[in-house]
Each structure stands twice: as C-alpha cells, then as structure tokens.
Amino acid sequence: MEDYPRTVAELEERFSSEAACIDYLGSMRWPEGFVCPSCQGREAWQTGRGLWHCRRCGAQTSVTAGTVFHRTRKPLSLWFRAIWHIVGQKHGTNAMGLRRVLGLGCYDTAWQWLHRLRHAMVRPGRDRLSGCIQADETFVGKRTRGGKHGRGAEGKEMIAMAVEDKGPNKIGRIRLAHLPSGKAVHLNAFISSAVEPGSLILTDDFQGYAQLGTLGYTRKVIPPGQLKLPHLVASLLKRWLMGTYHGAVRPSHLDYYLDEFTFRFNRRTSRSRGKLFYRLVQQALMVDPLPRSAFGAEVPCDDSLDAPGP
C-alpha cells in the first residue's frame, strides 16, 4: 500500500525527526521486512544510531547505504523537504530556488542535490514504450547567426525523442536522450533502449532510421509535418529549459535535465503531489548513489548554470 503525506503541513509534522524519516525509508526499502545485504538474514534490531544490526552475521546496515542518500551529512527531513519542493513545483525548481527554500549555505549543495534527485527520476528497469511511436530529433543550445539549421547545426545539442501515439490528439509516455549525432548507430541505440521490438515507428525520411527494420521494428515514413507529437514535446521541453533554467544548461549535464522533464511529463496527469513525493523517494532508494566525479572537475558555485533571471 502506498503511504505518503497529502500536504506540506502533513509532511512537516510526520517527518519532523530523523527517526521518523529512517523508519519511513526502512518500510519502503524492505516492505516485507529487513533483509541483510551481506547474508540475506531477516532478523535484526535497530541500534541507537538508526542502523539495522543483523542477528545472523552481525553486520550493521544503514537504510541509506547504496542509495541517493548515501553518506549524506544533512538530515533526512531536509532531503524530504527538498523532494516535496521539487515535485510540488509545476515547472520544477533550480538550485538557487532550492537553496533559498531550504536555507542551505552553499549553492554547490543545492546543485548536487538536484542532480542526484534527477538521477533518481529514472527508475531502474523501467518499461520501454510500445505500440505506435513517433520518433524525431530536436536541437537545443545557444542561438547562432548564419550556418546550417536543423541536423548538423553547429553549437547545438541533439535530443532524440520517442513519443507514444495514442490516437487522435492523445499522447502517451515519452523518452528523451542526448545524442552526439544523428548517425544511425546512435539513433538505433536510442530506439533499442526506449522502444519495445515489434512496435510501429513513424519517422520522416531521414536515413538515420533506415536500419530499424533489422532491429525488429516496423518503420513507416510519413511527411515531417505529420510528426506532431515530437514537435509538441520539443516545444514544451525548450519552453521548460528557458523558463526554469533560462537556457543555461551545460551539455555535459543535459541528460539529467532530460530525465527530470521525462519524469514530469509522464506524470503530468497526477493530481497528488504526495504520490509524486512517494514515487521519487521510492526510486531514490532503488538507484545507485551518484559519485562526486559524475559532476565533472568543476561544480559551479555561482549563478552560471541554472540561476533564475533578474
């Protein structure tokens, strides 16, 4: 049974202590009771530090070990407030906004938290799209004068899109990926990871999709003007990047932002912020921790990445 707070007031009251947060994570990570990661033993007791002590092998396990919350120095109650704020904002939040809301002393901390939680927005082993799929690409990045437009444009980053076509004026789930180019090898890898074999894939006449038939898909070429669903998704994506992050997204971190947009888009009909909170906490326990090295040699500590505009 999904158990989650319904309002921010309920969140604050329910998770006011570290013990309450640990118990909540424990019930989500081990819904059928504790399982020791070392010996698979099921009998344990909690220590005064909130660790589970296995009766069989004596190993002590933290509920946050191997998760997004791994070795955090901040209270879990603060993490819970961050998650609620992220899912509670219709268009998301940026690091400066999160820093202000939580009262964090360092921009770097807020920025890393956001990326770790974006990492958790991709559920391990998630289902691939199926049925009728519209596939296309779009480009994001700084505007440049002159030069080539569309595929092959300089200074732009290619985003591959796969969108479930659910009939007239109906759109299903989406998948997005940042690709180095529109070469067949990259498009084939994206489609294979995002779409179930046997699906019908609608594309334009771009030759990058010519090999889909050999991968177990049925490809149908249609006029570019009829690929309305990817065009809609591309428009919403660019508006979101400009509105929330003012277009200041580095290519090296673009995939994290695409993960967040996909998470939000695929849950756009959910009316419960509490359920989105539950889902993100659940997935934060399922994914491996994101190492510091994943952020690159330099993590921004100014307003250059995703600070709000004036």
C-alpha positions as CSV (number, residue, x, y, z in Angstrom):
1,M,0.0,0.0,0.0
2,E,1.4,3.4,-1.0
3,D,1.8,5.5,2.1
4,Y,2.6,9.2,1.7
5,P,1.8,12.7,3.1
6,R,-1.0,14.6,1.4
7,T,0.0,18.1,2.2
8,V,3.2,20.0,3.1
9,A,1.8,20.5,6.6
10,E,1.4,16.7,7.0
11,L,4.9,16.3,5.6
12,E,6.4,18.7,8.2
13,E,4.5,17.1,11.1
14,R,5.1,13.5,10.1
15,F,8.9,13.8,9.3
16,S,10.0,16.2,12.0
17,S,12.5,13.8,13.4
18,E,15.3,11.8,11.9
19,A,13.9,8.6,13.4
20,A,10.6,9.0,11.6
21,C,12.4,9.5,8.3
22,I,14.6,6.4,8.9
23,D,11.5,4.3,9.7
24,Y,9.8,5.5,6.6
25,L,12.7,4.7,4.3
26,G,13.0,1.3,6.0
27,S,9.4,0.4,5.3
28,M,9.9,1.4,1.6
29,R,13.3,-0.3,1.1
30,W,12.2,-3.5,2.9
31,P,8.4,-3.7,2.6
32,E,8.4,-7.3,3.6
33,G,10.8,-6.9,6.5
34,F,14.6,-6.3,6.8
35,V,16.9,-8.3,4.6
36,C,20.6,-8.2,5.4
37,P,22.6,-7.3,2.2
38,S,25.5,-9.4,3.5
39,C,23.9,-12.7,4.4
40,Q,20.2,-12.3,3.5
41,G,19.3,-12.8,7.1
42,R,15.9,-11.4,8.1
43,E,16.3,-11.0,11.9
44,A,17.7,-7.7,13.1
45,W,17.3,-4.9,15.6
46,Q,17.9,-1.2,15.4
47,T,20.8,0.4,17.2
48,G,20.7,3.8,18.8
49,R,22.3,5.3,15.7
50,G,19.4,4.0,13.5
51,L,21.4,1.1,12.0
52,W,20.0,-2.4,11.4
53,H,22.1,-5.0,13.3
54,C,21.8,-8.4,11.7
55,R,21.3,-11.2,14.2
56,R,22.9,-13.8,11.9
57,C,26.2,-12.2,10.8
58,G,26.4,-9.1,13.0
59,A,26.7,-6.7,10.0
60,Q,25.2,-3.2,10.6
61,T,23.4,-1.7,7.7
62,S,22.1,1.9,7.1
63,V,18.8,2.3,5.3
64,T,20.5,4.9,3.2
65,A,23.5,2.8,2.1
66,G,23.8,2.5,-1.6
67,T,21.1,5.0,-2.3
68,V,20.8,8.6,-3.4
69,F,21.0,9.5,0.3
70,H,24.3,7.5,0.8
71,R,26.6,9.2,3.4
72,T,24.6,12.4,3.5
73,R,25.6,14.8,6.2
74,K,22.3,16.6,6.1
75,P,19.2,15.5,8.0
76,L,16.8,13.3,6.0
77,S,14.0,15.6,7.0
78,L,15.8,18.3,4.9
79,W,16.0,15.8,1.9
80,F,12.3,15.1,2.3
81,R,11.5,18.8,2.1
82,A,13.7,19.2,-0.9
83,I,11.9,16.3,-2.7
84,W,8.5,17.8,-1.8
85,H,9.5,21.2,-3.1
86,I,10.8,19.7,-6.4
87,V,7.7,17.7,-7.2
88,G,5.4,20.3,-5.8
89,Q,6.5,22.9,-8.3
90,K,4.7,22.5,-11.6
91,H,7.7,23.5,-13.7
92,G,10.4,22.4,-11.3
93,T,13.0,24.4,-9.5
94,N,16.6,25.5,-9.9
95,A,19.5,25.3,-7.5
96,M,19.2,29.0,-6.4
97,G,15.5,28.5,-5.6
98,L,16.1,25.2,-3.7
99,R,18.9,26.8,-1.7
100,R,16.6,29.7,-0.7
101,V,13.7,27.4,0.3
102,L,15.8,25.0,2.4
103,G,18.2,27.6,3.8
104,L,21.3,25.8,2.5
105,G,24.5,27.7,3.0
106,C,26.1,26.6,-0.3
107,Y,24.8,26.7,-3.8
108,D,27.0,23.7,-4.6
109,T,25.0,21.6,-2.2
110,A,21.6,22.5,-3.7
111,W,23.0,21.9,-7.2
112,Q,24.3,18.5,-6.4
113,W,21.1,17.5,-4.6
114,L,19.1,18.4,-7.7
115,H,21.3,16.3,-9.9
116,R,21.2,13.4,-7.6
117,L,17.4,13.5,-7.4
118,R,17.2,13.9,-11.2
119,H,19.3,10.7,-11.4
120,A,16.6,9.0,-9.3
121,M,13.9,10.1,-11.6
122,V,14.8,7.2,-14.0
123,R,13.5,4.0,-12.4
124,P,15.9,1.1,-13.0
125,G,14.3,-1.5,-15.4
126,R,11.5,0.8,-16.4
127,D,9.3,-0.4,-19.2
128,R,10.0,0.6,-22.8
129,L,7.5,2.4,-24.9
130,S,5.3,0.2,-27.1
131,G,2.6,0.3,-29.8
132,C,2.7,3.2,-32.3
133,I,5.7,5.5,-31.7
134,Q,6.6,8.8,-33.3
135,A,10.3,9.4,-33.4
136,D,12.2,12.6,-34.3
137,E,15.0,14.8,-33.1
138,T,15.3,18.4,-31.9
139,F,18.1,20.7,-31.0
140,V,18.8,22.9,-28.0
141,G,21.6,25.3,-27.3
142,K,22.7,28.9,-27.9
143,R,21.3,30.7,-30.9
144,T,23.9,31.3,-33.7
145,R,23.6,33.5,-36.7
146,G,24.1,32.0,-40.1
147,G,25.3,28.5,-40.6
148,K,23.4,25.3,-41.0
149,H,20.0,24.8,-39.5
150,G,18.5,21.5,-38.3
151,R,20.5,18.3,-38.3
152,G,24.2,19.1,-38.3
153,A,23.8,22.7,-36.9
154,E,26.9,24.0,-35.1
155,G,26.7,24.9,-31.4
156,K,23.5,22.8,-30.9
157,E,22.9,19.6,-28.9
158,M,20.8,16.9,-30.5
159,I,17.9,15.4,-28.5
160,A,16.3,12.2,-29.7
161,M,12.6,11.8,-28.9
162,A,10.3,8.8,-28.9
163,V,6.6,9.5,-28.2
164,E,3.7,7.1,-27.8
165,D,0.9,7.9,-30.2
166,K,-2.4,7.0,-28.5
167,G,-4.7,8.2,-31.3
168,P,-6.1,11.5,-32.4
169,N,-4.9,14.3,-30.1
170,K,-3.7,11.7,-27.5
171,I,-0.1,11.4,-26.3
172,G,1.3,8.7,-24.1
173,R,4.7,8.4,-22.5
174,I,7.9,9.8,-23.8
175,R,11.6,9.0,-23.8
176,L,14.4,11.5,-24.5
177,A,18.2,11.2,-24.9
178,H,21.1,13.5,-25.6
179,L,22.9,12.1,-28.7
180,P,26.3,13.0,-30.0
181,S,25.0,13.0,-33.6
182,G,22.2,11.8,-35.9
183,K,24.2,8.8,-37.1
184,A,22.3,5.5,-37.4
185,V,24.4,3.9,-34.7
186,H,23.3,6.5,-32.2
187,L,19.6,6.6,-33.2
188,N,19.5,2.7,-33.3
189,A,20.9,2.5,-29.8
190,F,18.3,5.1,-28.6
191,I,15.4,3.3,-30.2
192,S,16.5,-0.1,-28.9
193,S,16.7,1.2,-25.3
194,A,13.5,3.2,-25.4
195,V,11.0,1.1,-27.5
196,E,9.9,-2.5,-27.4
197,P,10.7,-4.5,-30.5
198,G,7.6,-5.2,-32.7
199,S,6.4,-1.6,-32.3
200,L,5.4,0.6,-35.2
201,I,7.8,3.6,-35.5
202,L,6.7,6.7,-37.5
203,T,9.6,8.8,-38.7
204,D,10.4,11.3,-41.5
205,D,12.6,10.1,-44.4
206,F,15.9,10.7,-42.6
207,Q,18.3,7.8,-43.4
208,G,19.4,7.6,-39.8
209,Y,16.3,5.4,-39.2
210,A,16.8,3.2,-42.2
211,Q,18.0,0.2,-40.2
212,L,15.1,0.0,-37.8
213,G,13.6,-2.9,-39.7
214,T,16.6,-5.0,-39.0
215,L,16.2,-4.4,-35.3
216,G,12.7,-5.8,-35.1
217,Y,10.7,-2.7,-35.6
218,T,8.2,-1.7,-38.4
219,R,9.2,1.7,-39.8
220,K,6.7,3.9,-41.6
221,V,7.9,7.1,-43.3
222,I,5.5,10.0,-43.1
223,P,5.8,13.7,-44.0
224,P,7.6,15.7,-41.3
225,G,4.6,17.9,-40.8
226,Q,2.7,14.9,-39.6
227,L,5.1,14.2,-36.7
228,K,3.1,16.5,-34.5
229,L,3.7,14.7,-31.2
230,P,7.6,15.1,-31.1
231,H,7.2,18.7,-32.2
232,L,4.9,19.3,-29.3
233,V,7.3,17.6,-26.9
234,A,10.2,19.6,-28.3
235,S,8.3,22.9,-27.9
236,L,7.4,22.1,-24.2
237,L,11.0,21.0,-23.5
238,K,12.5,24.2,-24.8
239,R,10.0,26.3,-23.0
240,W,10.7,24.5,-19.8
241,L,14.5,24.8,-20.1
242,M,14.1,28.5,-20.8
243,G,11.5,29.2,-18.2
244,T,13.0,27.2,-15.3
245,Y,16.7,27.3,-16.1
246,H,16.9,30.2,-18.5
247,G,18.6,28.0,-21.1
248,A,21.8,27.9,-19.1
249,V,22.2,24.1,-19.2
250,R,25.6,22.6,-19.9
251,P,25.8,19.9,-22.5
252,S,27.7,17.6,-20.0
253,H,24.7,17.7,-17.7
254,L,21.9,17.8,-20.2
255,D,20.8,14.2,-19.7
256,Y,19.9,14.9,-16.0
257,Y,17.6,17.7,-17.1
258,L,16.0,15.4,-19.8
259,D,15.4,12.8,-17.0
260,E,13.6,15.4,-15.0
261,F,11.5,16.6,-17.9
262,T,10.6,13.0,-18.8
263,F,9.6,12.2,-15.1
264,R,7.4,15.3,-15.0
265,F,5.8,14.8,-18.4
266,N,5.0,11.1,-17.9
267,R,3.2,12.0,-14.6
268,R,1.6,15.2,-15.9
269,T,-1.9,13.9,-15.1
270,S,-1.2,13.1,-11.4
271,R,-3.2,15.3,-9.1
272,S,-1.4,14.2,-5.9
273,R,1.9,15.9,-5.0
274,G,2.1,13.3,-2.2
275,K,2.1,10.4,-4.7
276,L,4.9,12.1,-6.7
277,F,6.8,12.5,-3.5
278,Y,6.4,8.8,-2.7
279,R,7.5,7.8,-6.1
280,L,10.6,9.9,-6.1
281,V,11.6,8.7,-2.6
282,Q,11.0,5.1,-3.7
283,Q,13.2,5.5,-6.7
284,A,15.9,7.3,-4.7
285,L,16.2,4.0,-2.8
286,M,16.5,2.0,-5.9
287,V,19.2,3.8,-7.8
288,D,22.9,3.7,-7.0
289,P,24.4,6.8,-5.4
290,L,25.8,9.4,-7.9
291,P,29.5,9.9,-7.2
292,R,31.0,13.3,-6.9
293,S,33.1,12.6,-10.0
294,A,29.8,12.4,-12.1
295,F,29.5,16.2,-11.8
296,G,32.8,16.8,-13.6
297,A,36.0,18.5,-12.4
298,E,34.3,21.7,-11.6
299,V,30.9,22.0,-9.9
300,P,29.5,25.5,-10.3
301,C,29.3,27.6,-7.1
302,D,27.9,30.7,-8.8
303,D,24.7,31.5,-10.7
304,S,26.1,30.5,-14.1
305,L,24.3,27.1,-14.5
306,D,20.7,27.4,-13.6
307,A,20.1,30.5,-11.5
308,P,16.9,32.4,-12.1
309,G,17.0,35.6,-14.2
310,P,16.7,39.1,-12.8
